[in-house]
Amino acid sequence: MPIPIHAASAANRASVAQLDSSLSSASTSAASRGAKALGSPISAAQATPAPFADLITDAVGQVNQLDAQAKATVDGLMTGSGVDVHQAMIATEKADMAFELTLAVRNKAVQAYQSVIGMQF
C-alpha cells in the first residue's frame, strides 16, 4: 500500500529542515572560526562551536532512534497492541528516509575525500 504523497512530503520536509539547521549551525561555527582567525570579535554563543564529528554522531544517533521507533511501531502493529497501520507506515517511512539521507551524505563525503586524494600538489 503506497503512502500518500502529502505524508511522505511532510516527513521529507522535516528531515530536510533538520539537515538544513545542522548545516546552518556548522557553517556558522566555521564562519566564527574564520572570524576568530582573522582577529574579529565574536559573541560568546559562537565561541564554542560543535565539531563536525559531533554533528555527524548526533545525526546517526537520530537515525538509529527513528529506526528503533519504527521497529517498535511495527512490533506493536503485529502484536495488536493498539498501533494503527498508518502509524507503522509513517514511522517506517521516516526511518527509511532518514537512512537514505544519511547514506547520501556519506556518499558525498566519500566522493569529496576521493577528490581531495586525487589532487596533485
Buried (B, 14 or more C-beta within 10 A) or exposed (E): EEBEEEBBEEBBEEBEEBBEEBEEEBEEBEBBEEEBEEEEEBEEEBEEBEEEEEBBEEBBEBBBEBBEBBBBBBEBBEEEEEBEEEBBBBBBBBBBBBBEBBEEBEEEEEEEEEEEEEEEE
